[in-house]
Amino acid sequence: MTELAASPWLLPALFALVVADAFVVVLPSETLVVALGSLAESTGSPSLWAVIPIAALGAVIGDSALFRLGRRVGLDRWGWMRRGRVRAALDRTRATVRSRPAVLVFTARYIPFARIAVNLTAGASGLASRRFLPLSIAAGIGWAFYNVGIGAAFGALLRDQPLLAVGCSVVVAIVVGFTIDSIVSRWSRRRDAAPRSTG
């Protein structure tokens, strides 16, 4: 475990995974960020102050790439944009991304499918880059601190058992992620149903 934590390839791999996770939701970038926060606190390597900026930078670059993709190709070009959860999320965000971009960008940073939808829709809707980028930077930094913080907390509690610290921190991060997803999905359904029930 200590050898892995000290590997010179670990932080470049983290950066690449976080960028790729903007497009491929099955890649566990949050899990890796949490795990590295735990390792950093329990073993001293890698440095917490290296993990946070690298994770944040990867998040901003990935989200900005999706924003540019949305600007260039719109929301209907490929089949994966027209199916399943991605399509439903695109439809939900299309109407609100220009009026409430801050809420959407910050919330979506913690929900994989919503992240794709919000960033693509922000680009496709014509939201100005000068408005999107500061929100993306702030959301990416907050996301990196949050995930590293969860890992570091367990790393401090279980300093003599780094493997257990990693496992516990990852489980907690996953549970919190599912909870946020559930709350936001429920809120979105209620909001979407409200006009129909009052009309």
C-alpha positions as semicolon CSV with decimal commas, in nm:
position;residue;x (nm);y (nm);z (nm)
1;M;0,000;0,000;0,000
2;T;0,280;0,242;0,090
3;E;0,463;0,165;-0,236
4;L;0,146;0,233;-0,434
5;A;0,088;0,562;-0,251
6;A;0,443;0,673;-0,336
7;S;0,428;0,577;-0,705
8;P;0,522;0,863;-0,940
9;W;0,243;0,751;-1,174
10;L;-0,032;0,784;-0,917
11;L;-0,105;1,155;-0,952
12;P;-0,089;1,158;-1,335
13;A;-0,329;0,860;-1,331
14;L;-0,558;1,053;-1,096
15;F;-0,562;1,352;-1,329
16;A;-0,636;1,137;-1,637
17;L;-0,913;0,947;-1,460
18;V;-1,085;1,262;-1,332
19;V;-1,079;1,418;-1,681
20;A;-1,212;1,098;-1,842
21;D;-1,483;1,065;-1,577
22;A;-1,646;1,377;-1,719
23;F;-1,742;1,165;-2,020
24;V;-1,755;0,805;-1,892
25;V;-1,958;0,784;-1,573
26;V;-1,847;0,431;-1,484
27;L;-1,495;0,555;-1,408
28;P;-1,464;0,592;-1,029
29;S;-1,281;0,923;-1,001
30;E;-1,455;1,021;-0,675
31;T;-1,358;0,685;-0,529
32;L;-0,994;0,735;-0,620
33;V;-0,985;1,091;-0,483
34;V;-1,135;0,972;-0,153
35;A;-0,895;0,677;-0,138
36;L;-0,594;0,900;-0,200
37;G;-0,711;1,142;0,069
38;S;-0,724;0,851;0,311
39;L;-0,383;0,720;0,207
40;A;-0,230;1,066;0,229
41;E;-0,348;1,110;0,586
42;S;-0,269;0,756;0,706
43;T;0,066;0,698;0,529
44;G;0,190;1,049;0,447
45;S;0,190;0,985;0,073
46;P;0,083;1,121;-0,168
47;S;0,066;1,478;-0,042
48;L;-0,284;1,605;0,034
49;W;-0,178;1,938;-0,115
50;A;-0,095;1,764;-0,442
51;V;-0,411;1,551;-0,460
52;I;-0,650;1,846;-0,413
53;P;-0,527;2,073;-0,697
54;I;-0,474;1,784;-0,938
55;A;-0,824;1,648;-0,874
56;A;-0,973;1,998;-0,906
57;L;-0,783;2,072;-1,227
58;G;-0,893;1,740;-1,380
59;A;-1,254;1,815;-1,287
60;V;-1,246;2,162;-1,443
61;I;-1,077;2,043;-1,762
62;G;-1,321;1,753;-1,802
63;D;-1,626;1,970;-1,739
64;S;-1,496;2,244;-1,971
65;A;-1,437;1,987;-2,246
66;L;-1,800;1,875;-2,215
67;F;-1,912;2,238;-2,222
68;R;-1,718;2,289;-2,546
69;L;-1,859;1,967;-2,688
70;G;-2,213;2,085;-2,613
71;R;-2,138;2,418;-2,780
72;R;-2,004;2,243;-3,090
73;V;-2,242;1,950;-3,143
74;G;-2,561;2,031;-2,950
75;L;-2,768;1,776;-2,759
76;D;-2,890;1,534;-3,028
77;R;-2,586;1,438;-3,235
78;W;-2,515;1,091;-3,092
79;G;-2,733;0,804;-2,979
80;W;-2,618;0,813;-2,617
81;M;-2,752;1,169;-2,594
82;R;-3,099;1,049;-2,691
83;R;-3,138;0,754;-2,453
84;G;-3,197;0,670;-2,088
85;R;-3,087;0,877;-1,794
86;V;-2,870;1,106;-2,003
87;R;-3,167;1,210;-2,221
88;A;-3,391;1,260;-1,918
89;A;-3,124;1,470;-1,747
90;L;-3,067;1,679;-2,060
91;D;-3,439;1,748;-2,087
92;R;-3,459;1,853;-1,720
93;T;-3,165;2,090;-1,738
94;R;-3,233;2,247;-2,078
95;A;-3,495;2,489;-1,946
96;T;-3,308;2,602;-1,634
97;V;-2,936;2,602;-1,711
98;R;-2,933;2,963;-1,833
99;S;-3,147;3,100;-1,551
100;R;-2,983;2,909;-1,263
101;P;-2,641;2,792;-1,380
102;A;-2,471;2,819;-1,041
103;V;-2,713;2,583;-0,866
104;L;-2,694;2,331;-1,149
105;V;-2,316;2,336;-1,193
106;F;-2,246;2,302;-0,820
107;T;-2,507;2,029;-0,765
108;A;-2,418;1,832;-1,077
109;R;-2,051;1,809;-0,979
110;Y;-2,155;1,538;-0,730
111;I;-2,391;1,342;-0,960
112;P;-2,234;1,164;-1,261
113;F;-2,523;1,166;-1,512
114;A;-2,631;1,514;-1,407
115;R;-2,273;1,635;-1,453
116;I;-2,274;1,526;-1,818
117;A;-2,617;1,676;-1,876
118;V;-2,548;2,012;-1,715
119;N;-2,211;2,068;-1,882
120;L;-2,335;1,965;-2,226
121;T;-2,652;2,170;-2,191
122;A;-2,463;2,474;-2,063
123;G;-2,253;2,469;-2,377
124;A;-2,540;2,395;-2,614
125;S;-2,764;2,662;-2,461
126;G;-2,519;2,940;-2,536
127;L;-2,426;3,012;-2,174
128;A;-2,122;3,241;-2,186
129;S;-1,785;3,080;-2,113
130;R;-1,700;3,371;-1,883
131;R;-2,002;3,272;-1,672
132;F;-1,952;2,895;-1,685
133;L;-1,578;2,876;-1,619
134;P;-1,571;3,050;-1,277
135;L;-1,859;2,827;-1,163
136;S;-1,678;2,518;-1,289
137;I;-1,356;2,618;-1,113
138;A;-1,533;2,683;-0,783
139;A;-1,732;2,359;-0,810
140;G;-1,420;2,157;-0,898
141;I;-1,224;2,296;-0,604
142;G;-1,513;2,233;-0,366
143;W;-1,555;1,878;-0,498
144;A;-1,183;1,803;-0,456
145;F;-1,175;1,937;-0,099
146;Y;-1,493;1,747;-0,010
147;N;-1,373;1,408;-0,138
148;V;-1,019;1,444;-0,006
149;G;-1,166;1,559;0,327
150;I;-1,378;1,245;0,363
151;G;-1,076;1,029;0,292
152;A;-0,846;1,227;0,521
153;A;-1,095;1,205;0,809
154;F;-1,093;0,826;0,796
155;G;-0,719;0,821;0,738
156;A;-0,673;1,017;1,061
157;L;-0,913;0,793;1,255
158;L;-0,754;0,471;1,130
159;R;-0,398;0,585;1,087
160;D;-0,253;0,243;1,175
161;Q;-0,484;0,061;0,930
162;P;-0,458;0,242;0,597
163;L;-0,641;-0,029;0,399
164;L;-0,938;-0,019;0,638
165;A;-0,933;0,362;0,627
166;V;-0,953;0,356;0,247
167;G;-1,238;0,103;0,252
168;C;-1,445;0,293;0,509
169;S;-1,395;0,631;0,341
170;V;-1,493;0,495;0,000
171;V;-1,810;0,334;0,138
172;V;-1,913;0,658;0,310
173;A;-1,843;0,862;-0,006
174;I;-2,054;0,624;-0,216
175;V;-2,345;0,636;0,031
176;V;-2,331;1,016;0,042
177;G;-2,321;1,029;-0,338
178;F;-2,628;0,805;-0,372
179;T;-2,808;1,013;-0,109
180;I;-2,738;1,339;-0,292
181;D;-2,848;1,179;-0,620
182;S;-3,172;1,057;-0,462
183;I;-3,252;1,394;-0,302
184;V;-3,186;1,589;-0,621
185;S;-3,386;1,342;-0,834
186;R;-3,682;1,364;-0,596
187;W;-3,666;1,743;-0,592
188;S;-3,648;1,754;-0,973
189;R;-3,952;1,525;-1,009
190;R;-4,155;1,740;-0,768
191;R;-4,051;2,058;-0,945
192;D;-4,140;1,912;-1,287
193;A;-4,479;1,790;-1,158
194;A;-4,575;2,120;-0,989
195;P;-4,687;2,312;-1,301
196;R;-4,902;2,020;-1,417
197;S;-5,076;1,990;-1,081
198;T;-5,153;2,360;-1,061
199;G;-5,247;2,416;-1,424
